[in-house]
């Protein structure tokens, strides 16, 4: 399982290098009807949003990140999680660090120190316990944003727990998430001036009954209560807010229906 994922990562990185960072529809198998147990199901490629050659896209063992050297946070982070990976047991410390292989401006631990903001994972380390390498790479600042402490440990954490439950229930879940900047009300932190997001989004796609179901969420970067079931929306609604095409490798014949439909029972909501 893990060896297969590693090989898929190598292939994905090679394709990205060949296309100079462009994400194109041919990167994924665009079959709209697959079951969770299908060994030929698309991997992370299905989670990747639309992008362009101006973005600095980084392919890691367990996730892919579009890192912004101006804001010093990722534009988005995408990954897929399987039921088998939920059984991972690797845990160790939380040594946040810069990506040693990445050139250009990055955030650092000093920027977050005494800032009052959490180092918030986009791809959570709890989803990457199936690989020691993936675990440690999740602590790179290319996967981190300043997050409100109550939000990070509260409703955002509950949303992360929902992702793991969905992976166990449906066999696989595709995730893309990232920051939203609106009024930039919280300014910056640290000498490097890391920008603090106003909110965060997360979009989910799961295979259900031979097709797909999708849902999206936005949470404000503050301490208010934001239960996932109260902030859920369609993917189309989220796309209109963030101005980015999500799950573009879905077959065109089903993409609009999937992204415009919300079925609460699929996500465990009433």
C-alpha positions in Angstrom: 0.0 0.0 0.0 2.6 2.5 1.1 5.1 1.4 -1.6 2.4 1.9 -4.2 1.7 5.4 -2.9 5.4 6.3 -3.0 5.6 5.2 -6.6 2.5 7.2 -7.4 4.2 10.3 -5.8 7.2 9.8 -8.0 5.1 9.6 -11.1 3.0 12.6 -10.1 6.2 14.7 -9.5 7.5 13.7 -12.8 4.3 14.7 -14.6 4.4 18.1 -12.8 8.0 18.7 -13.9 7.1 17.8 -17.5 4.2 20.3 -17.4 6.2 23.1 -15.6 3.7 23.2 -12.8 0.5 23.2 -14.8 -2.2 20.8 -13.6 -3.9 19.3 -16.6 -6.9 17.0 -16.9 -4.8 14.1 -18.2 -3.1 13.8 -14.9 -5.9 11.7 -13.4 -8.1 8.8 -14.5 -11.4 10.6 -15.0 -13.8 7.7 -14.6 -16.8 8.9 -12.7 -18.0 5.5 -11.6 -15.6 3.7 -9.2 -16.1 1.9 -5.9 -14.1 2.5 -2.7 -12.5 -1.0 -3.1 -11.4 -0.5 -6.7 -7.6 -0.9 -6.7 -7.5 1.3 -9.8 -9.2 4.3 -8.2 -7.5 7.6 -8.8 -5.0 8.8 -6.2 -4.3 12.3 -5.1 -4.6 13.6 -8.6 -8.4 13.7 -8.2 -8.0 16.0 -5.2 -5.8 18.6 -7.0 -7.6 21.9 -7.8 -7.1 23.9 -11.0 -3.8 25.7 -11.0 -1.4 27.6 -13.3 2.3 28.0 -14.0 2.7 30.9 -11.5 2.2 28.6 -8.5 5.0 26.9 -6.8 3.6 23.3 -6.4 5.4 20.9 -4.1 4.8 17.1 -4.1 5.4 15.4 -0.8 4.9 11.9 0.4 1.4 12.4 1.8 0.2 15.7 0.3 0.7 18.3 -2.4 1.1 22.0 -1.6 0.9 25.2 -3.6 3.2 27.4 -1.6 3.0 31.2 -1.8 6.3 33.0 -1.2 4.5 36.3 -0.7 1.9 35.3 1.9 4.3 32.6 3.3 1.4 30.2 3.6 0.1 27.6 1.1 -2.5 28.7 -1.5 -3.9 25.2 -1.1 -3.0 21.7 0.1 -4.5 18.6 -1.4 -4.3 14.9 -0.4 -6.3 11.7 -0.4 -6.8 9.4 2.6 -7.8 5.8 2.5 -9.3 3.5 5.2 -6.0 1.5 5.3 -4.0 4.7 6.0 -6.3 5.5 8.9 -4.7 2.5 10.7 -1.3 4.1 10.6 0.5 4.2 14.0 3.6 6.4 13.5 3.8 9.3 15.9 6.7 11.3 17.2 7.4 14.9 18.1 6.2 18.0 16.3 9.4 19.6 15.1 8.1 22.4 12.8 10.7 23.4 10.2 11.3 25.0 6.8 11.4 22.7 3.9 15.2 22.2 3.4 14.8 21.5 -0.3 12.8 24.6 -1.1 14.5 27.8 -2.3 13.0 31.2 -1.7 11.2 32.9 1.2 9.6 30.6 3.8 8.0 31.1 7.2 9.9 29.9 10.3 9.2 28.9 13.9 10.4 32.4 15.0 7.6 34.0 13.0 5.0 32.1 15.0 6.8 32.4 18.4 4.7 34.4 20.9 2.4 35.5 18.1 -0.7 34.1 19.8 -1.5 32.0 16.7 -1.3 28.2 16.3 0.8 26.5 13.7 -2.2 25.0 11.9 -1.7 22.0 9.7 -3.6 22.0 6.4 -2.9 18.3 5.8 -3.1 17.1 9.4 -0.4 15.0 10.9 -3.1 12.6 12.2 -3.9 11.7 8.6 -0.3 10.9 7.8 0.6 8.4 10.5 1.0 5.7 7.8 4.5 7.0 6.9 7.3 8.4 9.0 8.4 10.6 6.0 4.8 11.9 5.5 4.5 12.6 9.2 7.6 14.8 9.3 6.9 16.5 6.0 3.5 17.6 7.4 5.5 19.8 9.8 7.1 21.9 7.0 5.8 25.4 6.9 4.7 24.8 3.3 1.8 23.0 5.0 1.2 25.4 7.9 -1.0 28.5 8.4 -1.6 30.8 11.4 -4.8 29.6 13.0 -6.8 30.7 16.0 -6.1 28.4 18.8 -9.8 27.7 19.7 -10.7 27.2 16.1 -7.7 24.9 15.4 -8.4 22.7 18.4 -12.1 22.9 18.2 -14.4 22.9 15.1 -11.5 22.7 12.6 -10.3 19.6 14.5 -13.8 18.2 14.3 -13.8 18.7 10.6 -10.5 16.8 10.4 -12.0 14.0 12.5 -14.9 13.9 10.0 -12.4 13.3 7.2 -11.0 10.2 8.9 -14.5 8.9 9.6 -15.4 9.3 5.9 -12.2 7.5 4.8 -13.1 4.6 7.1 -16.7 4.6 5.9 -16.3 5.0 2.2 -12.7 3.6 1.7 -11.2 6.9 0.4 -11.7 10.6 0.7 -10.2 13.4 -1.4 -9.4 16.6 0.4 -8.4 20.1 -0.7 -8.1 22.9 1.8 -6.4 26.3 2.3 -6.6 29.8 3.5 -9.0 32.6 2.5 -7.9 36.2 2.5 -10.6 38.9 2.5 -10.1 42.0 4.6 -6.8 40.8 6.0 -8.1 41.9 9.4 -5.4 40.1 11.3 -2.4 41.5 9.6 0.9 39.6 9.7 3.1 37.9 12.2 6.9 37.7 12.6 9.8 39.5 11.0 9.0 37.7 7.7 5.4 39.1 7.8 3.5 35.9 7.5 0.0 36.8 6.5 -2.8 35.6 8.8 -5.9 34.3 6.9 -9.4 35.6 7.6 -10.9 32.1 7.1 -10.2 28.6 5.8 -11.9 26.3 3.3 -12.0 22.6 3.0 -13.7 20.6 0.2 -14.3 16.8 0.3 -15.1 14.2 -2.3 -16.0 10.6 -1.6 -17.0 7.7 -3.8 -20.6 6.6 -3.0 -22.7 3.9 -4.7 -20.6 3.9 -7.9 -20.4 7.7 -8.2 -19.2 10.7 -6.1 -20.6 13.0 -3.5 -19.0 16.3 -2.5 -19.2 18.9 0.2 -17.4 22.1 1.2 -16.9 24.1 4.4 -15.7 27.6 5.4 -14.6 28.4 8.9 -13.7 31.9 10.1 -10.2 32.2 11.7 -11.6 33.1 15.2 -13.0 31.6 18.3 -16.7 31.5 17.4 -18.5 28.2 17.3 -18.6 26.8 13.7 -19.8 23.2 13.8 -19.1 21.5 10.4 -22.8 20.8 9.9 -23.6 24.5 10.3 -21.0 25.7 7.8 -21.4 23.1 5.1 -22.1 24.2 1.5 -21.9 22.9 -2.0 -18.5 22.9 -3.8 -20.0 25.3 -6.4 -20.8 27.7 -3.6 -17.2 27.5 -2.3 -15.8 27.9 -5.8 -17.7 31.1 -6.3 -16.2 32.5 -3.0 -12.5 31.5 -3.5 -12.5 31.8 -7.3 -10.8 28.5 -8.0 -12.0 25.4 -9.8 -12.0 22.4 -7.5 -11.9 18.7 -8.5 -11.4 19.7 -12.2 -10.4 16.2 -13.2 -13.9 14.9 -12.6 -15.6 13.9 -15.8 -17.4 16.9 -17.2 -20.6 14.9 -17.6 -20.9 14.5 -13.8 -18.9 17.4 -12.4 -21.7 20.0 -12.3 -24.2 17.6 -10.7 -21.7 16.5 -8.0 -20.5 20.0 -7.2 -24.0 21.6 -7.1 -25.6 18.8 -4.9 -25.3 18.4 -1.1 -26.7 15.3 0.6 -26.4 15.8 4.4 -26.8 12.1 5.2 -23.6 11.2 3.3 -21.6 13.4 5.8 -23.5 12.2 8.8 -25.6 15.4 9.1 -29.3 15.6 9.5 
